[in-house]
Every structure is written in C-alpha cells, then in structure tokens.
Amino acid sequence: MNMRRSIGSWAFDACNLLFMLALVMVTFYPLYHLFIVSVSNGHAVLRGEVSFWPVGPNLDTYRLLLQDTSILRSYGNTVLYTAVGTAVNLICTILCAYPLSKREFYGRSFFTLMIVLTMFFSGGLIPTYLLVQKLHMIDTMWALIVPGAISAWNMFVMRTFFQGIPGELFESARMDGAGEWMVLWRIALPLSLPIVATISMFYAVGHWNSFFPALIYLNEKAKYPVQILLRNIVVMGQMSEQSQELSGPYAAVTSTNIKYAVIIVVVAPIVAVYPFIQKYFIKGVMIGSLKG
C-alpha cells in the first residue's frame, strides 16, 4: 500500500509539473516570440524563418527607437501620467477609505451607499466629456487623471484592510495625544504597506495601459502617451517619418520589427516591477478581500 501510494504521489507530482511547465510555455511564448522577432533580421522575419530562435540577431530596431524623438517623448509622457495619476489615486483612495473604516464616523452608511451606486451607474461617455470640457481640462494631463481619481472597488478593499487593524492601536495613539492625521500617517499606513503596494500596482498598470481617455481628450500629438503611439503603429500602421525611411545600417529593419519592439518596450517596465512587489501583491489581495 505504501509503495502504491508513493508511485501514485510521484505520478501526480510529475503530471502536475508537466502541466505547469506547459502552462508557463503557453503563457511565456507570445512575449518571447515578440522579443526574438524584434531582434531578428527583418528580411528573415518577412520570410517566416523566425519561430523559436532569433535569425541574424541585432539591436538595430532598438537603436532606431532610441533615435525616434516621438517614441521617447510619448514614453516620457506615459511615465509622467502614470506617476502623477497613481499618486493622486492613492491619496484619494486612502483619504476616503480611512474615515469610512471608522464605525464612529457620522454619515458612514450614507456615503458608503453613494459610493456603491457609482459602481453600477455612471453618466456615460458624452456627459463625462462635457464635464471635462467645462472644467477646461481638454488637452491637458488632468483629463486623464481627475475623472478616474478614485476606484470604488479599490477603496472598499483598502477600507476593509483598515478595518482589520486592531482598534487598540489607534486608541493608544490618541491617548498619547496623536490626532487623526498622525494616527493615519504613523499607525495605519505603516501597517498597510501590503494593501498600499497592491492598490498602487492596480492603479499604475491601469494608467500605463490606458489609451482611450488620451484618444478622446488629447489633441496635441506631443502629449500622446506611448499607448496611443503603439496603437497607431500596430493597428493603424502609422509610424514616424524617421521610421518610414529606413536605409543604411537600418535597411534590414522592417515595420514588423518596429511593431514588436515597441510592444516589448511598453510591456517591459510592468514585467520588471511586478516581481519586486509580488509578495505584497498576494498578501494585500488576500487580507484586503477576506478581513472584516
């Protein structure tokens, strides 16, 4: 019986390992394929010779992108929008979630109900555009940040986390003379780093991948984020003037190389940052969603 159990356990582990490896390959290969195409010879790509290994590997496509001012400018815009937008999101979410986590807060149920209603009903695209226009935010960075300054769902997750912090810690701080701002800054936030990191990741990825608000509210190309440029290259087939006239050392670079390289450049920051906050991400989601 012990031998049979050992064989069965070994077989299960082997099957589970094979399944996970297959899942990893299916998930990882599309990104890997984008990379090897971006560093391969453009003519080999057009002939369909690139499948598992790069053919004629080179970095000409990435050198070309670094020389393209429109890509660098749009990349800088995306970094700016993401940094400012995430900071505004976090400030609004924390300042809303903390008081709503207090049972003694007067009007707590009313405000909670009003926020819940926004999760099911919205004014729609046209009223939102008219509001942004009346606030004179068209063609500004704030049109991409202010309308989505807070997510009701993220706020409720953070509120639930705050509710899970022992109230005795807050009471002892108040007995020592700390005000609510000091309690929030010195007690609540240091204990809430997992959920803060998780919510920050949610907001940052949302800003980084967002292109529709920029498509609606921004008119000047100099203010476009990199996602708009990526859309124009991949979907519309539009590239900068510098990329359309390829010659000399870049004669082997094709539009396919450029498309895939831009996708890699756009995806790389999120892929690079995620492993560093993964432990906070998992812990924050589990605790913020289950406590209370």
C-alpha positions as a Markdown table, in Angstrom:
| # | Residue | x | y | z |
|---|---|---|---|---|
| 1 | Met | 0.0 | 0.0 | 0.0 |
| 2 | Asn | 2.8 | 2.4 | 0.9 |
| 3 | Met | 4.5 | 1.6 | -2.4 |
| 4 | Arg | 1.4 | 2.2 | -4.3 |
| 5 | Arg | 0.9 | 5.5 | -2.6 |
| 6 | Ser | 4.4 | 6.5 | -3.3 |
| 7 | Ile | 4.0 | 5.7 | -7.0 |
| 8 | Gly | 0.7 | 7.5 | -7.2 |
| 9 | Ser | 2.1 | 10.5 | -5.4 |
| 10 | Trp | 5.1 | 10.5 | -7.8 |
| 11 | Ala | 2.9 | 10.2 | -10.8 |
| 12 | Phe | 0.7 | 13.1 | -9.6 |
| 13 | Asp | 3.7 | 15.3 | -9.0 |
| 14 | Ala | 5.1 | 14.5 | -12.4 |
| 15 | Cys | 1.8 | 15.2 | -14.1 |
| 16 | Asn | 1.4 | 18.4 | -12.2 |
| 17 | Leu | 4.9 | 19.5 | -13.1 |
| 18 | Leu | 4.4 | 18.8 | -16.8 |
| 19 | Phe | 1.1 | 20.7 | -16.7 |
| 20 | Met | 2.6 | 23.7 | -15.0 |
| 21 | Leu | 5.6 | 23.7 | -17.5 |
| 22 | Ala | 3.1 | 23.6 | -20.4 |
| 23 | Leu | 1.1 | 26.4 | -18.9 |
| 24 | Val | 4.3 | 28.5 | -18.5 |
| 25 | Met | 5.3 | 27.9 | -22.1 |
| 26 | Val | 1.9 | 28.8 | -23.4 |
| 27 | Thr | 1.9 | 32.0 | -21.3 |
| 28 | Phe | 5.5 | 33.0 | -21.9 |
| 29 | Tyr | 6.0 | 32.1 | -25.6 |
| 30 | Pro | 4.0 | 35.0 | -27.1 |
| 31 | Leu | 6.2 | 37.5 | -25.2 |
| 32 | Tyr | 9.3 | 35.5 | -26.1 |
| 33 | His | 8.2 | 35.5 | -29.8 |
| 34 | Leu | 7.8 | 39.3 | -29.8 |
| 35 | Phe | 11.3 | 39.7 | -28.4 |
| 36 | Ile | 13.0 | 37.3 | -30.9 |
| 37 | Val | 11.2 | 38.9 | -33.8 |
| 38 | Ser | 12.2 | 42.4 | -32.6 |
| 39 | Val | 15.9 | 41.4 | -32.6 |
| 40 | Ser | 15.9 | 39.3 | -35.8 |
| 41 | Asn | 16.8 | 40.3 | -39.3 |
| 42 | Gly | 13.8 | 42.0 | -40.9 |
| 43 | His | 14.0 | 40.0 | -44.1 |
| 44 | Ala | 14.1 | 36.7 | -42.2 |
| 45 | Val | 11.0 | 37.8 | -40.4 |
| 46 | Leu | 9.2 | 38.5 | -43.6 |
| 47 | Arg | 10.2 | 35.1 | -45.0 |
| 48 | Gly | 8.7 | 33.5 | -41.9 |
| 49 | Glu | 12.0 | 32.0 | -40.7 |
| 50 | Val | 11.7 | 33.2 | -37.1 |
| 51 | Ser | 10.0 | 30.7 | -34.8 |
| 52 | Phe | 11.9 | 29.6 | -31.8 |
| 53 | Trp | 15.3 | 31.4 | -32.2 |
| 54 | Pro | 16.3 | 34.8 | -33.5 |
| 55 | Val | 17.7 | 34.8 | -37.0 |
| 56 | Gly | 20.5 | 37.3 | -37.6 |
| 57 | Pro | 20.2 | 38.8 | -34.1 |
| 58 | Asn | 20.9 | 42.5 | -33.8 |
| 59 | Leu | 19.8 | 45.5 | -31.8 |
| 60 | Asp | 19.2 | 47.8 | -34.8 |
| 61 | Thr | 15.5 | 48.1 | -34.1 |
| 62 | Tyr | 16.0 | 49.3 | -30.6 |
| 63 | Arg | 18.7 | 51.7 | -31.7 |
| 64 | Leu | 16.2 | 53.1 | -34.2 |
| 65 | Leu | 13.6 | 53.5 | -31.5 |
| 66 | Leu | 16.1 | 55.4 | -29.2 |
| 67 | Gln | 16.7 | 57.8 | -32.1 |
| 68 | Asp | 13.0 | 58.4 | -32.6 |
| 69 | Thr | 12.0 | 61.5 | -30.7 |
| 70 | Ser | 8.3 | 60.8 | -30.9 |
| 71 | Ile | 8.6 | 57.5 | -29.2 |
| 72 | Leu | 10.9 | 58.9 | -26.5 |
| 73 | Arg | 8.6 | 61.8 | -25.9 |
| 74 | Ser | 5.5 | 59.6 | -25.7 |
| 75 | Tyr | 7.3 | 57.2 | -23.4 |
| 76 | Gly | 8.2 | 60.1 | -21.1 |
| 77 | Asn | 4.5 | 61.3 | -21.2 |
| 78 | Thr | 3.4 | 57.8 | -20.1 |
| 79 | Val | 5.8 | 57.7 | -17.2 |
| 80 | Leu | 4.6 | 61.2 | -16.1 |
| 81 | Tyr | 0.9 | 60.3 | -16.4 |
| 82 | Thr | 1.4 | 57.0 | -14.5 |
| 83 | Ala | 3.4 | 58.6 | -11.7 |
| 84 | Val | 1.2 | 61.6 | -11.1 |
| 85 | Gly | -2.0 | 59.5 | -11.7 |
| 86 | Thr | -1.0 | 56.8 | -9.3 |
| 87 | Ala | -0.1 | 59.3 | -6.6 |
| 88 | Val | -3.5 | 61.1 | -7.0 |
| 89 | Asn | -5.3 | 57.8 | -6.9 |
| 90 | Leu | -3.5 | 56.6 | -3.7 |
| 91 | Ile | -4.1 | 59.9 | -1.9 |
| 92 | Cys | -7.8 | 60.0 | -2.8 |
| 93 | Thr | -8.3 | 56.3 | -2.0 |
| 94 | Ile | -6.6 | 56.5 | 1.4 |
| 95 | Leu | -8.4 | 59.7 | 2.4 |
| 96 | Cys | -11.7 | 58.1 | 1.5 |
| 97 | Ala | -11.1 | 54.6 | 2.9 |
| 98 | Tyr | -9.7 | 55.6 | 6.3 |
| 99 | Pro | -12.7 | 57.6 | 7.6 |
| 100 | Leu | -15.2 | 55.1 | 6.1 |
| 101 | Ser | -13.4 | 52.3 | 8.1 |
| 102 | Lys | -14.4 | 54.0 | 11.4 |
| 103 | Arg | -17.7 | 53.0 | 12.9 |
| 104 | Glu | -18.0 | 56.3 | 14.8 |
| 105 | Phe | -17.8 | 58.3 | 11.6 |
| 106 | Tyr | -21.1 | 60.1 | 11.2 |
| 107 | Gly | -22.9 | 59.5 | 7.9 |
| 108 | Arg | -20.7 | 56.5 | 7.2 |
| 109 | Ser | -23.6 | 54.4 | 5.8 |
| 110 | Phe | -24.9 | 57.2 | 3.6 |
| 111 | Phe | -21.5 | 57.9 | 2.0 |
| 112 | Thr | -20.9 | 54.2 | 1.5 |
| 113 | Leu | -24.2 | 53.8 | -0.3 |
| 114 | Met | -23.4 | 56.8 | -2.5 |
| 115 | Ile | -20.1 | 55.3 | -3.5 |
| 116 | Val | -21.6 | 51.9 | -4.1 |
| 117 | Leu | -24.1 | 53.5 | -6.5 |
| 118 | Thr | -21.2 | 54.8 | -8.7 |
| 119 | Met | -20.1 | 51.1 | -9.2 |
| 120 | Phe | -23.4 | 50.4 | -11.0 |
| 121 | Phe | -24.4 | 53.7 | -12.6 |
| 122 | Ser | -22.4 | 56.3 | -14.5 |
| 123 | Gly | -23.1 | 59.4 | -16.5 |
| 124 | Gly | -21.8 | 57.9 | -19.7 |
| 125 | Leu | -19.1 | 59.0 | -22.2 |
| 126 | Ile | -20.8 | 62.2 | -23.5 |
| 127 | Pro | -21.7 | 63.7 | -20.2 |
| 128 | Thr | -18.2 | 62.9 | -18.9 |
| 129 | Tyr | -16.6 | 64.6 | -21.9 |
| 130 | Leu | -18.8 | 67.7 | -21.4 |
| 131 | Leu | -17.8 | 67.8 | -17.8 |
| 132 | Val | -14.2 | 67.6 | -18.6 |
| 133 | Gln | -14.6 | 70.3 | -21.2 |
| 134 | Lys | -16.4 | 72.6 | -18.8 |
| 135 | Leu | -13.6 | 72.2 | -16.3 |
| 136 | His | -11.1 | 73.3 | -19.1 |
| 137 | Met | -9.1 | 70.1 | -18.9 |
| 138 | Ile | -9.3 | 69.1 | -22.6 |
| 139 | Asp | -5.8 | 68.6 | -24.0 |
| 140 | Thr | -4.3 | 68.5 | -20.5 |
| 141 | Met | -2.8 | 65.8 | -18.4 |
| 142 | Trp | -5.5 | 66.2 | -15.8 |
| 143 | Ala | -8.2 | 65.0 | -18.2 |
| 144 | Leu | -6.5 | 61.6 | -17.9 |
| 145 | Ile | -6.2 | 61.6 | -14.1 |
| 146 | Val | -9.1 | 63.6 | -12.5 |
| 147 | Pro | -12.1 | 61.7 | -13.9 |
| 148 | Gly | -10.7 | 58.4 | -12.6 |
| 149 | Ala | -9.1 | 59.8 | -9.5 |
| 150 | Ile | -10.5 | 57.0 | -7.3 |
| 151 | Ser | -11.8 | 53.5 | -7.9 |
| 152 | Ala | -14.7 | 52.5 | -5.7 |
| 153 | Trp | -13.7 | 48.9 | -5.7 |
| 154 | Asn | -10.1 | 49.6 | -4.7 |
| 155 | Met | -11.4 | 52.0 | -2.0 |
| 156 | Phe | -13.5 | 49.3 | -0.5 |
| 157 | Val | -10.6 | 46.8 | -0.5 |
| 158 | Met | -8.5 | 49.3 | 1.4 |
| 159 | Arg | -11.3 | 50.2 | 3.8 |
| 160 | Thr | -11.6 | 46.5 | 4.6 |
| 161 | Phe | -7.9 | 46.3 | 5.3 |
| 162 | Phe | -8.1 | 49.4 | 7.6 |
| 163 | Gln | -11.0 | 47.8 | 9.5 |
| 164 | Gly | -8.8 | 44.7 | 10.2 |
| 165 | Ile | -6.2 | 46.8 | 12.1 |
| 166 | Pro | -6.8 | 46.4 | 15.9 |
| 167 | Gly | -8.6 | 49.5 | 17.2 |
| 168 | Glu | -6.5 | 49.4 | 20.4 |
| 169 | Leu | -3.5 | 50.7 | 18.4 |
| 170 | Phe | -5.5 | 53.8 | 17.4 |
| 171 | Glu | -6.8 | 54.3 | 20.9 |
| 172 | Ser | -3.4 | 54.1 | 22.5 |
| 173 | Ala | -2.1 | 56.6 | 19.9 |
| 174 | Arg | -4.9 | 59.0 | 20.7 |
| 175 | Met | -4.3 | 58.7 | 24.4 |
| 176 | Asp | -0.7 | 59.8 | 23.7 |
| 177 | Gly | -2.1 | 62.9 | 22.1 |
| 178 | Ala | -1.9 | 62.0 | 18.4 |
| 179 | Gly | -4.5 | 63.5 | 16.1 |
| 180 | Glu | -6.2 | 61.6 | 13.3 |
| 181 | Trp | -3.6 | 62.7 | 10.7 |
| 182 | Met | -0.8 | 61.5 | 12.9 |
| 183 | Val | -2.7 | 58.2 | 13.5 |
| 184 | Leu | -3.2 | 57.7 | 9.8 |
| 185 | Trp | 0.5 | 58.6 | 9.0 |
| 186 | Arg | 2.2 | 56.8 | 11.9 |
| 187 | Ile | -0.1 | 53.9 | 12.6 |
| 188 | Ala | -2.4 | 53.0 | 9.8 |
| 189 | Leu | -0.2 | 53.5 | 6.7 |
| 190 | Pro | 2.9 | 51.6 | 8.0 |
| 191 | Leu | 0.7 | 48.6 | 8.9 |
| 192 | Ser | -1.0 | 48.8 | 5.5 |
| 193 | Leu | 2.0 | 48.5 | 3.2 |
| 194 | Pro | 0.8 | 45.3 | 1.6 |
| 195 | Ile | -2.5 | 46.8 | 0.5 |
| 196 | Val | -0.9 | 50.1 | -0.5 |
| 197 | Ala | 1.5 | 48.2 | -2.7 |
| 198 | Thr | -1.3 | 46.2 | -4.2 |
| 199 | Ile | -3.6 | 49.1 | -4.9 |
| 200 | Ser | -0.6 | 51.1 | -6.3 |
| 201 | Met | 0.1 | 48.2 | -8.8 |
| 202 | Phe | -3.6 | 48.2 | -9.8 |
| 203 | Tyr | -3.6 | 51.9 | -10.5 |
| 204 | Ala | -0.2 | 52.0 | -12.1 |
| 205 | Val | -1.0 | 49.2 | -14.6 |
| 206 | Gly | -4.3 | 50.9 | -15.4 |
| 207 | His | -2.6 | 54.2 | -16.2 |
| 208 | Trp | 0.2 | 52.5 | -18.1 |
| 209 | Asn | -2.1 | 50.6 | -20.3 |
| 210 | Ser | -4.7 | 53.3 | -20.8 |
| 211 | Phe | -5.1 | 54.8 | -24.2 |
| 212 | Phe | -8.9 | 55.5 | -24.7 |
| 213 | Pro | -9.0 | 58.6 | -22.5 |
| 214 | Ala | -6.0 | 60.0 | -24.2 |
| 215 | Leu | -7.6 | 59.3 | -27.6 |
| 216 | Ile | -10.6 | 61.3 | -26.5 |
| 217 | Tyr | -9.2 | 64.2 | -24.6 |
| 218 | Leu | -5.8 | 64.9 | -26.1 |
| 219 | Asn | -5.4 | 66.8 | -29.3 |
| 220 | Glu | -1.7 | 67.6 | -29.5 |
| 221 | Lys | 0.5 | 64.7 | -30.6 |
| 222 | Ala | 3.3 | 65.9 | -28.4 |
| 223 | Lys | 1.1 | 65.0 | -25.4 |
| 224 | Tyr | 0.2 | 61.5 | -26.5 |
| 225 | Pro | 1.2 | 58.6 | -24.2 |
| 226 | Val | 3.1 | 55.6 | -25.7 |
| 227 | Gln | -0.1 | 53.5 | -25.8 |
| 228 | Ile | -1.5 | 55.9 | -28.5 |
| 229 | Leu | 1.7 | 55.6 | -30.5 |
| 230 | Leu | 1.6 | 51.8 | -30.1 |
| 231 | Arg | -2.0 | 51.8 | -31.3 |
| 232 | Asn | -1.1 | 53.9 | -34.4 |
| 233 | Ile | 1.8 | 51.6 | -35.2 |
| 234 | Val | 0.2 | 48.2 | -34.6 |
| 235 | Val | -3.4 | 48.9 | -35.5 |
| 236 | Met | -3.4 | 51.8 | -37.9 |
| 237 | Gly | 0.0 | 51.0 | -39.5 |
| 238 | Gln | 1.3 | 54.6 | -38.9 |
| 239 | Met | 4.9 | 55.2 | -38.0 |
| 240 | Ser | 7.0 | 58.2 | -37.5 |
| 241 | Glu | 8.6 | 59.8 | -40.5 |
| 242 | Gln | 12.0 | 58.6 | -39.3 |
| 243 | Ser | 10.8 | 55.0 | -39.2 |
| 244 | Gln | 9.3 | 55.1 | -42.7 |
| 245 | Glu | 12.5 | 55.9 | -44.4 |
| 246 | Leu | 14.8 | 53.1 | -43.4 |
| 247 | Ser | 18.2 | 52.9 | -45.2 |
| 248 | Gly | 21.9 | 52.5 | -44.5 |
| 249 | Pro | 22.5 | 50.5 | -41.3 |
| 250 | Tyr | 18.8 | 50.1 | -40.7 |
| 251 | Ala | 17.9 | 48.7 | -44.1 |
| 252 | Ala | 17.2 | 45.3 | -42.6 |
| 253 | Val | 14.7 | 46.7 | -40.1 |
| 254 | Thr | 11.1 | 46.2 | -41.2 |
| 255 | Ser | 7.8 | 47.5 | -39.9 |
| 256 | Thr | 7.2 | 44.2 | -38.1 |
| 257 | Asn | 10.4 | 44.6 | -36.2 |
| 258 | Ile | 9.4 | 48.0 | -35.1 |
| 259 | Lys | 5.9 | 46.9 | -34.1 |
| 260 | Tyr | 7.2 | 44.1 | -31.9 |
| 261 | Ala | 10.0 | 46.2 | -30.4 |
| 262 | Val | 7.6 | 48.9 | -29.4 |
| 263 | Ile | 5.3 | 46.3 | -27.7 |
| 264 | Ile | 8.3 | 44.9 | -25.8 |
| 265 | Val | 9.4 | 48.5 | -24.7 |
| 266 | Val | 5.8 | 49.2 | -23.5 |
| 267 | Val | 5.4 | 45.9 | -21.6 |
| 268 | Ala | 8.9 | 45.7 | -20.1 |
| 269 | Pro | 8.5 | 48.1 | -17.2 |
| 270 | Ile | 5.5 | 46.4 | -15.7 |
| 271 | Val | 7.1 | 43.0 | -16.1 |
| 272 | Ala | 10.2 | 44.3 | -14.4 |
| 273 | Val | 8.5 | 45.9 | -11.5 |
| 274 | Tyr | 6.0 | 43.1 | -10.7 |
| 275 | Pro | 8.4 | 40.6 | -9.2 |
| 276 | Phe | 9.6 | 43.1 | -6.6 |
| 277 | Ile | 6.1 | 43.7 | -5.2 |
| 278 | Gln | 4.6 | 40.2 | -5.8 |
| 279 | Lys | 4.8 | 39.3 | -2.1 |
| 280 | Tyr | 2.9 | 42.5 | -1.1 |
| 281 | Phe | 0.5 | 41.9 | -4.1 |
| 282 | Ile | -0.6 | 38.4 | -2.9 |
| 283 | Lys | -0.7 | 39.3 | 0.8 |
| 284 | Gly | -2.6 | 42.6 | 0.1 |
| 285 | Val | -5.3 | 41.0 | -2.1 |
| 286 | Met | -5.9 | 38.1 | 0.3 |
| 287 | Ile | -6.1 | 40.2 | 3.5 |
| 288 | Gly | -7.9 | 43.1 | 2.0 |
| 289 | Ser | -10.6 | 40.9 | 0.5 |
| 290 | Leu | -11.1 | 38.5 | 3.4 |
| 291 | Lys | -10.8 | 40.5 | 6.6 |
| 292 | Gly | -13.9 | 42.2 | 8.1 |
